[in-house]
Amino acid sequence: MKLIIDANEVFSILIAKGRNTVSKKLDIFFSDKVELYAPTFLFRELENNQEIIKAKAGFTDTDFQIFVEVLKLRIKTITLEEVSNELI
């Protein structure tokens, strides 16, 4: 299955992971059956909001950076133009 996720969903996943919360979003995020796509600006938004995310998730700087690297492995970034070509 292919899914497009936005920054708010990723923020929610980060906060749930940091709080060790059981979440369907986490299950989907780490499922091998799902291909995740996000807008190209996603990682810039994460960096711009990292202090808020770290505070809500309880992440240290290192925790945050490690999880962002995991996100980069799981999420393929795409432009809006690619959405119709890639996912439809």
C-alpha positions as CSV (number, residue, x, y, z in Angstrom):
1,M,0.0,0.0,0.0
2,K,1.2,3.5,-0.8
3,L,0.4,6.4,1.6
4,I,1.2,10.1,1.5
5,I,1.8,11.5,4.9
6,D,2.1,15.1,5.9
7,A,4.1,16.9,8.6
8,N,1.4,16.7,11.2
9,E,1.2,12.9,10.9
10,V,4.9,12.7,11.3
11,F,4.9,15.0,14.3
12,S,2.2,12.7,15.8
13,I,4.3,9.6,15.1
14,L,7.4,11.2,16.7
15,I,5.5,12.3,19.8
16,A,3.8,8.9,20.2
17,K,7.2,7.1,19.8
18,G,8.8,9.4,22.4
19,R,6.1,8.8,24.9
20,N,6.1,5.0,24.2
21,T,2.4,5.3,23.3
22,V,0.7,2.4,21.6
23,S,-0.5,3.8,18.3
24,K,-2.0,2.5,15.0
25,K,0.1,5.2,13.3
26,L,3.3,3.7,14.6
27,D,2.2,0.2,13.5
28,I,1.5,1.5,10.0
29,F,4.7,3.6,9.9
30,F,6.8,0.5,10.6
31,S,4.9,-1.9,8.5
32,D,6.8,-3.5,5.6
33,K,3.5,-3.5,3.7
34,V,3.4,0.3,3.5
35,E,5.4,2.6,1.2
36,L,5.4,6.1,2.7
37,Y,5.6,9.3,0.7
38,A,5.8,12.9,1.9
39,P,6.2,16.4,0.4
40,T,9.8,17.4,-0.2
41,F,9.6,20.1,2.5
42,L,8.8,17.6,5.3
43,F,12.3,17.3,6.8
44,R,12.7,21.1,6.7
45,E,9.5,21.4,8.8
46,L,10.8,18.8,11.3
47,E,14.0,20.8,11.7
48,N,12.1,24.0,12.1
49,N,9.8,22.5,14.8
50,Q,12.3,20.2,16.5
51,E,12.3,22.1,19.9
52,I,8.5,21.7,20.2
53,I,8.6,18.1,19.1
54,K,11.5,17.2,21.5
55,A,9.6,18.9,24.4
56,K,6.4,17.0,23.7
57,A,8.1,13.7,22.9
58,G,10.7,13.9,25.7
59,F,13.5,13.4,23.1
60,T,17.0,14.5,23.7
61,D,18.9,16.1,20.7
62,T,20.4,12.7,19.9
63,D,17.1,10.9,20.1
64,F,15.5,13.4,17.8
65,Q,18.3,13.1,15.2
66,I,18.3,9.3,15.3
67,F,14.6,9.2,14.7
68,V,14.8,11.7,11.9
69,E,17.4,9.4,10.2
70,V,14.9,6.5,10.6
71,L,12.2,8.7,9.0
72,K,14.5,9.4,6.1
73,L,15.0,5.7,5.5
74,R,11.2,5.0,5.6
75,I,9.8,8.0,3.8
76,K,10.3,8.8,0.1
77,T,10.0,12.6,-0.5
78,I,8.1,13.7,-3.6
79,T,7.1,16.9,-5.3
80,L,3.5,17.7,-5.9
81,E,4.0,16.9,-9.6
82,E,5.2,13.4,-8.8
83,V,2.0,12.6,-6.8
84,S,-0.1,11.9,-9.9
85,N,2.7,10.0,-11.6
86,E,3.9,8.0,-8.6
87,L,0.8,7.1,-6.7
88,I,-2.1,7.0,-9.1
